[in-house]
């Protein structure tokens, strides 16, 4: 069977390592003694990884003049919500925020429903053409957005969907990786549950919906996160299909402002970046174990 | 690993269209249908249409009548490879992949080995390193553009403190591409780190201990025990990162707009630009060159990761 071997093999290892803090998993004495410098190096690395975010956050509450001051102030001398006020009053960021949210939620729901349906069929049902369908899904795992952007635009234009919400979300309602993830998870559930339900007289669809699907909570959570995030951060397609400001998503608005006439309003742009990044970081911190699980299950972010 | 564990029914029963099999097949196709319809319309169809369009003279003026276009043979591809700008963006993209991928791999592996060697607050570190991965490239690129400002940017300010006159990172034809490579590495290394950290758990402790007893140094243990065991994971990381880096787009779009003098213009940007100019034939031809490169890498991935029995 064709699978991404390393990630699936290590799924258990990455999520939880029970030995880790117990006696058996402790490193040899010599390495324990030498590890202070390891913490130091990793700490410097952590600083490099997080400082841009800290700087973004701190600068977004500085007045414009202070953002540009030389030498820069590390902590704001004056704290102001002025930059955020500009996003609200002048740059209609609330609209972009709503657009991004609507598209991401619809994309997420579409993937949850459609990918779990096909994933179940591929994992647990016997039908002619199953191998072909699975090969098709796997074979297109890596179709990059840029490779199909032109025909997709022609298609969406002729459907009359440019600059509409369906135009923004329709191409992303299903993803091969979602099928792959759900199929893997269904494979791990015992067939006996299905046989028992059949004996009890449940129809095939009922078995999927009422018996099996409720058992896939962790996989659904992971898929929800991955697809919501991918949509929230998606840039190329919304850039092409959203043509007026009332349909911009957050990344499109931020990118166009940052290269357009607002390019020199540092404080406002940084506040905009905060609006794009902060919800994601909040979600990520709240449910990070599903991310790690997602990578472990699929190998794809 | 979980595999299909259907009890091997007698051949005759499997072949025959029992009521159970028929209802299973019907349910399966009903479950598959919505996915397959959407997938055919918005992914498989465009992949094929893109190939077809790359052999036509389609322009944006044909947008509303996509069937009334003429075949143009290989002329788009001839034009493409004759365009010095395309050669330039292909070279830029190649440099980006050939330097960016090893750099990201090396740093991610170092971080993974480092994290594997500590016991306290490991998940805290892992979280911190992973943070840039989940954030929007556009937002991150905006932030980095300000960090890299030649006069007022914090990076050059800090360099100034230790007596270094910081360069105009994004304004120099020689420095702009390396700068974007470093920024992209910063964003992606957490992802590979998590993958590698998982791979490190597959290295049997007994093997490492045996090597230590035999007098292998720490480096030798890493080189001759850890790396060979992790080979499939490393390969996976290399391919998946290459596929991502081949599509390099947001960073130059936001930070340099492809400049200065096209020094950071990527193949994906070239496709986007040609699309914007209305040259759909050339745009799809360029995108197919990129697509074939990515498909080849995907193929390598599948071949390499096939379990060796």
Interface residues (C-beta under 8 A of the other chain):
Chain A: X1 X2 X3 X4 X5 X6 X7 X8 X9 X10 X11 X13 X14 X17 X20 X21 X25 X26 X27 X31 X35 X38 X39 X41 X42 X45 X46 X48 X49 X50 X52 X53 X55 X56 X59 X68 X69 X70 X71 X72 X110 X113 X114 X115 X117 X118 X120 X121 X122 X123 X125 X126 X127 X128 X130 X133 X136 X137 X138 X140 X141 X142 X143 X144 X145 X146 X147 X148 X149 X150 X151 X152 X153 X154 X155 X157 X158 X170 X171 X172 X173 X174 X176 X179 X184 X187 X188 X191 X198 X203 X204 X205 X208 X229 X232 X233 X235 X236 X240 X250 X251 X254 X255 X258 X259 X266 X269 X270 X272 X273 X276 X277 X280 X281 X284 X285 X288 X291 X292 X295 X296 X299 X300 X301
Chain B: X1 X2 X3 X4 X5 X6 X7 X14 X20 X21 X23 X24 X25 X26 X27 X28 X29 X30 X31 X32 X34 X35 X36 X38 X39 X41 X42 X43 X44 X45 X46 X47 X49 X50 X53 X63 X64 X66 X111 X114 X115 X117 X118 X119 X120 X125 X126 X127 X128 X129 X130 X131 X132 X133 X134 X135 X136 X137 X138 X139 X140 X141 X142 X143 X144 X145 X146 X147 X151 X152 X154 X157 X160 X186 X190 X191 X194 X195 X197 X198 X199 X201 X202 X232 X233 X236 X240 X243 X246 X247 X249 X250 X253 X254 X257 X268 X271 X272 X275 X280 X283 X284 X287 X288 X290 X291 X294 X295 X297 X298 X302 X305 X306 X307
